[in-house]
Amino acid sequence: MVKRSDKSRRDFLQSAAGLSAVTLLNAFVPAWARAMQVKRDDAALQESGSIVFDLAIRQHQLEIAGGMGNVVSINNSVPGPLLEWYEGRDVVLNVANEMNVDTSIHWHGILLPFEMDGVPGVTFRGIQPSTTFRYQFPVRQSGTYWYHSHSGLQEQSGCYGPLVVHPREPDPTTYDRDYIVMLSDWTFEDPHRVMRNLKKMGDYYNYQQFSLADLYGTGDMSRREAWKMKLAWDQMRMMATDILDVTGSTYTYLMNGLHPAGNWTGLFAPGERIRLRFINGSAMSYFNVRIPGLPMTVIAADGQNVHAVETDEFQFGAAETYDVIVEPKEESTYTIMAEAMDRSGFAAGTLTMHPGSRAAIPPLRKRPLLTMVDMGMDMSGTDMDGTAAPTLDDTQSSAMGEVPMDHSRMTHAEMGHKLPVKNDHAGHDMGDMSTAGPIIARHGPDHHGPGNIGVAAVERNRLGERGLGLENLDHRVLVYTDLKRLANDFDDRPPAREIELHLTGHMERYMWSFDGKQFHEVDGPIEFSFGERLRLTMVNDTMMNHPIHLHGMWMELENGHGSQLPRKHTINMMPAARTSVLISADAPGRWAFHCHLLYHMDMGMFRVVRVS
């Protein structure tokens, strides 16, 4: 359990009032971390030869989040230094391990020879103590990315940093100022202790369970509705508040290494267009990002340019990135608000013309609750709410009753569409289906063995849904069906075959896996044939969100946009979702494929893809 002193410190640092009293804590943060400004050097694009970086990984104590923490740092800072590369140049990165345990660096989202990918046991041995490993490869892309350790739980202790690759051709978007906004989660607990706590009790850090006050009814639910929901979840031995495994009860949420009291600040001048490169560099957290009073225009996702789409908020999972353009009004000051998905805490910073100023921090919104949609249940025909649930529209009769047509082979290019939003309290009702995506398949008889506590009875296309807790807001929220690639380079070959994988888990035993098997239980890698075009279909049989990351190759999300399918390196899988991606297997070698929630990956939701 977190020590009382640490918990009190976090409560103080995350309070929205009186934060200026602790701005002196900025003195402990390097100047680059306070600025995090990207500065393109046009001359570097014209030069030849390799760009060389020297990085040292150390374990030591560092002032962080208002206290003294035991960190694994890169060049003595958390996050590590901003690396700026140039498309078309080679990079050389000399990574020195100054610890007494092995380490590694993975270049997240970067296309490169598999030997340089930095995953111990898959692509190389790792970096042994008192040795230096040289990464060297050509840079073949541009955009916003990041890097992190792939050894043990070092990422949780601070071994990560931002990465920007400047394009060879002129950027399709113009802007005057360019900032990194890297979000992460920090705990003063030893990460291995966090893991032990989760193994002992899957909801160890969940302090937002039902209370007696909830059961007497709230503003959103009557007493009868509250009891009805509580008893139904109890019967399933599950919790409607089981949203994030590790929460603000132990985490302090950071923006560019600073807690909310540190007030990371991005300055601007009148009339400027500002590019903000949002990176979710957390170990276990989803964030809802908004800038009250300031619209955001999304121009890139996972480093890849997309058609501009204006929004007021977006939710993204661990390892995803979004680039946005904002145009602040003169003399205004804005809060960049990054709220944890379960509303247990937040990171915050400021956009302003005046150093030292800050706008009001909005209060945390009401905690969201999981619904029967997240459980993968078909609630049609029930009286759980006043709306009719969408069902499979094609059925045929048989002696066994209504048998649904098999939609499992339908692509999301055929099924994807935007969903209406209803302004009510749907997210608090077990059975409200008004914002749920269409059912596109029903689960077969395979329950995946003891590694999975249950399966989604129905599988939905959820690409048009806003994300947990954002369903019924009265402002715009980005969804996956909004994303359309900008480049005209789509591989129009039809996929020659399809691979289906199920995301599985057992929360009480804290086991996570694919197809019910943890990594140590599988017989061999997933085989891709070099040069083939294939479809990977993923089904989330758990009631949690999972950000799924494929190393070395792009996943093209089948979201209904034909030749404009967006490319992503990490795709969030909502509960009970069935999602398909297209992959061109153009990278020979062994590649990691895993959930990017660190403790899920460590507990077995990990596979190797072999391209040969």
Residue pairs with C-beta under 8 A, 6 or more apart in sequence:
2 187
2 188
2 189
2 249
2 250
3 188
6 67
6 188
7 249
9 65
9 66
9 67
10 65
10 66
10 248
10 252
10 345
12 66
12 261
13 22
13 65
13 66
13 252
13 259
13 260
13 261
14 248
14 252
14 253
14 259
14 260
14 261
14 345
14 346
16 260
16 360
16 361
16 362
16 363
19 260
19 261
19 263
19 358
19 361
20 356
20 358
22 66
22 261
22 262
23 261
23 262
23 263
23 356
25 63
25 66
25 259
25 261
25 262
26 34
26 258
26 262
26 263
28 63
28 64
29 63
29 257
29 258
29 262
30 77
32 77
32 81
32 82
33 77
33 79
33 256
33 257
33 258
34 256
34 258
34 264
34 265
35 179
36 82
36 162
36 179
36 180
36 181
36 182
36 256
36 264
36 266
37 177
37 178
37 179
37 180
37 266
38 82
38 84
38 164
38 178
38 179
38 180
38 275
38 277
39 84
39 178
40 84
40 166
40 178
41 84
41 86
41 166
44 51
44 86
44 89
44 166
45 86
45 87
45 88
45 89
45 166
45 168
47 89
48 89
49 89
49 90
50 89
50 90
50 91
50 92
50 136
51 85
51 86
51 89
51 90
51 91
51 92
52 91
52 92
52 93
52 94
53 83
53 91
53 92
53 93
53 94
54 93
54 94
54 96
55 74
55 75
55 80
55 81
55 93
55 94
55 95
55 96
55 105
56 74
56 75
56 76
56 95
56 96
56 98
57 72
57 73
57 74
57 95
57 96
57 97
57 98
57 99
57 103
57 105
57 127
57 149
57 159
58 72
58 73
58 76
58 98
58 99
59 70
59 71
59 72
59 73
59 99
59 100
59 157
60 70
60 71
60 73
60 76
61 68
61 69
61 70
61 71
62 68
62 69
62 71
62 73
62 76
62 77
62 78
62 158
63 69
64 71
64 78
64 158
64 186
64 254
64 257
65 186
65 188
65 252
65 254
65 259
66 252
66 259
66 261
67 188
69 158
69 186
69 188
70 157
70 190
71 78
71 157
71 158
72 99
72 103
72 149
72 154
72 157
72 158
72 159
73 80
73 158
73 159
74 80
74 81
74 105
74 158
74 159
74 160
74 161
75 81
77 257
78 158
78 186
78 257
79 158
79 160
79 161
79 162
79 182
79 184
79 256
79 257
79 281
80 147
80 159
80 160
80 161
81 161
82 161
82 162
82 163
82 164
82 180
83 147
83 161
83 162
83 163
83 164
84 164
84 165
84 166
85 91
85 139
85 163
85 164
85 165
85 166
86 139
86 165
86 166
86 168
87 139
87 140
87 141
87 142
87 165
87 166
87 167
87 168
88 138
88 139
88 168
89 138
89 139
90 136
90 137
90 138
90 139
91 135
91 136
91 137
91 139
92 134
92 135
92 136
93 105
93 134
93 135
93 136
94 132
94 133
94 134
95 103
95 105
95 127
95 132
95 133
95 134
95 135
96 131
96 132
97 103
97 127
97 128
97 129
97 130
97 131
97 132
97 133
98 129
98 130
99 129
100 129
101 129
101 151
101 152
102 120
102 126
102 127
102 128
102 129
102 151
103 126
103 127
103 149
103 151
103 154
103 159
104 118
104 119
104 120
104 124
104 126
104 127
104 149
104 150
104 151
105 118
105 127
105 135
105 147
105 148
105 149
105 150
105 159
106 117
106 118
106 119
106 147
106 148
106 149
106 150
106 551
107 116
107 117
107 118
107 135
107 145
107 147
107 163
108 145
108 146
108 147
108 148
108 163
108 319
108 549
108 569
109 143
109 145
109 146
109 302
109 303
109 321
109 569
109 570
110 139
110 141
110 145
110 163
110 165
111 140
111 141
111 552
111 553
111 587
112 137
112 140
112 552
113 137
113 589
114 123
114 552
114 587
114 588
114 589
114 590
114 591
115 123
115 124
115 589
116 123
116 135
116 136
116 137
117 123
117 551
117 552
117 589
117 591
117 592
118 124
118 135
118 150
119 150
119 551
119 592
120 126
120 150
120 151
122 590
122 591
122 592
122 608
123 589
123 590
123 591
123 592
124 133
126 151
127 133
139 165
141 165
141 303
142 165
142 166
142 167
142 168
142 303
143 164
143 165
143 167
143 300
143 302
143 303
143 304
143 305
143 321
143 323
144 162
144 163
144 164
144 180
144 277
144 279
144 300
144 303
144 321
144 323
145 162
145 163
145 164
145 165
145 279
145 303
145 321
146 160
146 161
146 162
146 163
146 182
146 279
146 281
146 319
146 321
147 160
147 161
147 163
148 155
148 159
148 160
148 161
148 281
149 155
149 159
149 160
150 592
152 602
153 191
153 192
153 195
153 283
153 598
153 599
153 602
155 283
155 598
156 185
156 187
156 191
156 194
156 283
156 284
156 598
157 191
158 186
160 184
160 281
161 182
161 281
162 180
162 182
162 277
162 279
162 281
164 180
164 277
165 303
172 299
172 305
172 486
173 275
173 299
173 305
173 308
173 325
174 273
175 272
175 273
175 274
175 275
175 325
176 268
176 269
176 272
176 273
176 274
177 266
177 267
177 268
177 269
177 272
177 273
177 274
177 275
178 274
178 275
178 277
179 266
179 274
179 275
179 276
179 277
180 256
180 277
180 279
181 255
181 256
181 264
181 266
181 276
181 277
181 278
181 279
181 336
181 349
182 255
182 256
182 257
182 279
182 281
183 253
183 254
183 255
183 278
183 279
183 280
183 281
183 282
183 285
183 287
183 289
183 338
183 347
184 253
184 254
184 257
184 281
184 282
184 283
184 285
185 246
185 251
185 252
185 253
185 254
185 282
185 283
185 284
185 285
186 251
186 252
186 253
186 254
186 259
187 194
187 246
187 250
187 251
187 252
188 250
189 250
191 283
194 246
194 250
194 599
195 599
195 602
195 603
197 204
197 205
198 204
198 205
198 245
198 246
198 510
198 599
199 509
199 510
202 242
202 245
202 507
202 508
202 509
202 510
203 209
203 239
203 242
203 507
205 244
205 245
205 246
205 247
205 249
205 250
206 239
206 241
206 242
206 247
206 249
207 247
207 249
207 344
208 241
208 247
208 342
208 343
208 344
208 367
209 239
209 241
210 226
210 230
210 240
210 241
214 226
214 230
215 223
215 226
215 227
215 230
216 223
216 226
217 223
217 225
217 226
218 226
220 366
220 425
220 428
221 229
221 425
221 428
221 429
225 429
228 430
229 240
229 369
229 429
229 430
232 430
233 239
233 240
233 430
236 375
237 508
238 375
238 507
238 543
239 370
240 369
240 370
240 371
240 430
241 342
241 367
241 369
241 370
242 370
242 507
242 543
242 544
243 341
243 342
243 367
243 368
243 370
243 468
243 544
244 284
244 285
244 286
244 340
244 341
244 342
244 344
245 284
245 544
245 597
245 599
245 600
246 283
246 284
246 285
246 599
247 340
247 342
247 344
247 345
248 340
248 342
248 344
248 345
249 344
251 284
251 285
251 340
251 344
251 345
252 259
252 345
253 259
253 260
253 282
253 285
253 287
253 338
253 340
253 345
253 346
253 347
254 347
255 264
255 336
255 338
255 347
255 348
255 349
256 264
256 349
257 264
258 264
258 349
259 347
260 346
260 347
260 348
260 361
263 348
263 349
263 350
263 358
264 336
264 349
264 350
265 349
265 350
265 351
265 352
265 355
265 356
265 358
266 274
266 276
266 336
266 349
266 350
266 351
266 352
267 351
267 352
267 353
267 355
268 274
268 328
268 351
268 352
268 353
269 353
270 330
270 331
270 353
271 330
272 327
272 328
273 325
273 326
273 327
274 325
274 326
274 327
274 328
274 351
275 299
275 323
275 324
275 325
276 296
276 323
276 324
276 325
276 326
276 336
277 321
277 323
278 289
278 316
278 321
278 322
278 323
278 324
279 321
280 286
280 287
280 316
280 317
280 318
280 319
280 320
280 321
281 318
281 319
282 318
283 318
283 597
283 598
283 599
284 318
284 597
284 598
284 599
285 318
285 340
285 341
286 315
286 316
286 317
286 318
286 340
286 341
286 467
286 545
286 572
287 315
287 316
287 338
287 339
287 340
287 341
287 347
288 313
288 314
288 315
288 337
288 338
288 339
288 340
288 341
288 467
288 469
288 470
289 313
289 314
289 315
289 316
289 322
289 336
289 337
289 338
289 339
290 296
290 312
290 313
290 337
290 339
291 326
291 334
291 335
291 336
291 337
291 351
292 334
292 335
292 337
292 359
292 362
293 332
293 334
294 326
294 327
294 328
294 334
294 351
295 310
295 311
295 312
295 326
296 310
296 311
296 312
296 314
296 324
296 325
296 326
297 308
297 309
297 310
297 311
297 324
297 325
297 326
298 306
298 308
298 309
298 310
298 311
298 314
298 322
298 323
298 324
298 478
298 482
298 483
299 305
299 306
299 308
299 323
299 324
299 325
300 306
300 321
300 322
300 323
301 320
301 321
301 322
301 323
301 483
301 566
301 568
302 320
302 321
302 567
302 568
302 569
302 570
303 321
303 569
304 485
304 486
304 487
304 554
304 566
304 567
304 568
305 485
305 486
305 487
306 483
306 484
306 485
306 486
306 566
307 484
307 485
307 486
307 564
308 325
309 478
309 482
309 483
310 476
311 476
311 477
311 478
311 482
312 475
312 476
312 477
313 470
313 473
313 475
313 476
313 477
313 478
314 322
314 477
314 478
315 341
315 466
315 467
315 468
315 470
315 477
315 478
316 322
316 572
317 545
317 546
317 547
317 570
317 572
317 596
318 547
318 570
318 596
318 597
318 598
319 547
319 549
319 569
319 570
319 596
320 547
320 568
320 570
320 572
322 478
326 351
328 334
328 351
330 353
331 353
332 352
333 350
333 351
333 352
333 353
333 354
333 357
333 358
333 359
334 350
334 351
334 352
334 359
335 348
335 349
335 350
335 358
335 359
335 360
335 361
335 362
336 348
336 349
336 350
336 351
337 346
337 348
337 361
337 362
338 346
338 347
338 348
339 346
339 364
339 365
340 346
341 368
341 467
341 468
341 469
341 545
342 367
342 368
343 364
343 365
343 366
343 367
343 368
343 469
344 364
344 367
345 364
346 361
346 364
348 361
350 357
350 358
350 359
352 358
352 359
365 469
367 469
368 427
368 428
368 468
368 469
369 427
369 428
370 468
370 543
370 575
371 426
371 427
371 429
371 430
371 431
371 432
372 379
372 384
372 430
372 431
373 379
373 433
373 436
373 460
373 575
373 576
374 468
374 543
374 574
374 575
374 576
375 456
375 543
375 575
375 576
376 443
376 455
376 456
376 457
376 458
376 459
376 460
376 541
376 543
376 575
376 576
377 457
377 458
377 576
378 389
378 391
378 439
378 457
378 458
379 385
379 389
379 431
379 433
380 388
380 389
380 390
380 391
380 433
381 389
382 389
382 431
384 429
384 430
384 431
384 432
385 426
385 429
385 431
385 432
385 433
385 434
387 432
387 433
387 434
388 433
389 431
389 433
389 436
390 433
390 436
390 438
390 439
391 439
392 404
392 405
392 407
392 439
392 442
394 404
394 405
394 407
395 402
395 403
395 404
395 405
396 402
396 403
396 405
397 403
404 442
406 441
407 415
407 439
407 440
407 441
408 440
408 441
408 459
408 578
409 498
410 440
411 535
411 558
411 580
412 461
412 463
412 557
412 558
412 559
412 560
412 579
412 580
413 558
413 559
413 560
413 561
413 562
413 565
414 560
415 438
415 440
415 461
415 560
416 461
416 463
416 464
416 481
416 558
416 559
416 560
416 561
417 438
417 464
417 481
417 560
418 464
418 479
418 481
419 435
419 436
419 437
419 464
419 465
419 479
420 434
420 435
421 435
421 466
421 471
421 472
421 473
422 434
422 435
422 472
423 472
423 474
424 432
424 434
424 472
425 472
426 432
426 434
426 435
426 471
426 472
427 468
427 469
427 471
427 472
435 465
435 466
435 471
435 472
436 460
436 462
436 465
437 460
437 461
437 462
437 463
437 464
437 465
437 577
438 460
438 461
439 458
439 459
439 460
440 459
440 460
440 461
440 578
441 458
441 459
441 539
441 578
442 457
442 458
442 459
443 455
443 456
443 457
443 458
443 459
443 539
443 541
446 455
447 454
447 455
447 516
448 455
448 502
448 504
448 513
448 515
448 516
448 517
448 541
449 516
449 517
450 506
450 516
451 504
451 505
451 506
451 511
451 513
451 516
451 517
451 518
451 521
451 604
452 502
452 504
452 505
452 506
452 513
452 516
452 541
452 542
453 505
453 506
453 507
453 508
454 541
455 502
455 541
456 539
456 540
456 541
456 575
456 576
458 576
459 539
459 576
459 577
459 578
460 576
460 577
460 578
461 577
461 578
461 579
462 574
462 576
462 577
462 579
463 479
463 480
463 481
463 557
463 559
463 560
463 577
463 579
464 479
464 480
464 481
465 471
465 479
465 574
466 473
466 477
466 479
467 477
467 479
467 574
468 545
468 574
470 477
480 557
480 559
480 566
480 572
481 559
481 560
481 561
483 557
483 559
483 561
483 566
484 561
484 564
484 566
485 561
485 564
485 565
485 566
485 567
488 563
490 556
490 563
490 564
490 565
491 533
491 582
491 584
492 563
493 533
493 584
494 533
495 533
495 534
495 535
495 582
496 532
496 533
496 534
497 532
497 534
497 535
498 534
498 535
498 536
498 537
498 580
499 526
499 534
499 535
499 536
499 537
500 536
500 537
500 538
500 539
501 514
501 515
501 526
501 536
501 537
501 538
501 539
501 607
502 514
502 515
502 516
502 538
502 539
502 540
502 541
503 514
503 538
503 539
503 540
503 541
503 542
503 546
503 548
503 573
503 595
503 605
504 512
504 513
504 514
504 515
504 516
504 541
504 542
505 511
505 512
505 513
505 541
505 542
505 544
505 600
505 605
507 542
507 543
507 544
510 599
510 603
511 518
511 603
511 604
512 518
512 595
512 600
512 601
512 603
512 604
512 605
513 519
513 521
513 604
513 605
514 522
514 605
514 607
517 604
518 603
518 604
518 605
519 604
519 605
519 606
519 607
520 604
521 604
522 607
525 590
525 607
525 608
525 609
525 610
526 593
526 607
526 608
526 609
526 610
527 609
527 610
527 612
528 534
528 583
528 585
528 609
528 610
528 611
528 612
529 585
529 611
529 612
530 585
530 586
530 588
530 611
530 612
531 584
531 585
531 586
532 584
532 585
533 582
533 583
533 584
533 585
534 582
534 583
534 585
535 558
535 580
535 581
535 582
535 583
536 555
536 580
536 581
536 582
536 583
537 578
537 579
537 580
538 548
538 571
538 573
538 577
538 578
538 579
538 580
538 581
539 577
539 578
540 546
540 573
540 574
540 575
540 576
540 577
540 578
540 579
541 576
542 575
543 575
543 576
544 575
545 572
545 573
545 574
545 575
546 572
546 573
546 595
546 597
546 600
546 605
547 570
547 571
547 572
547 573
547 595
547 596
547 597
548 570
548 571
548 572
548 573
548 593
548 594
548 595
548 596
549 569
549 570
549 592
549 593
549 594
549 595
549 596
550 569
550 583
550 591
550 593
550 609
551 591
551 592
551 593
551 609
552 587
552 589
552 591
552 609
552 611
553 583
553 584
553 585
553 586
553 587
553 591
553 611
554 567
554 568
554 569
554 583
554 584
555 567
555 568
555 569
555 571
555 581
555 582
555 583
556 565
556 566
556 567
556 568
556 581
556 582
556 583
557 565
557 566
557 567
557 568
557 571
557 579
557 581
558 565
558 579
558 580
558 581
558 582
559 565
559 566
565 582
568 581
570 596
571 579
571 581
573 579
585 611
587 611
588 611
588 612
589 610
589 611
590 608
590 609
590 610
591 608
591 609
591 610
591 611
592 606
592 607
592 608
592 609
593 606
593 607
593 608
593 609
594 601
594 605
594 606
594 607
595 601
595 605
595 606
597 605
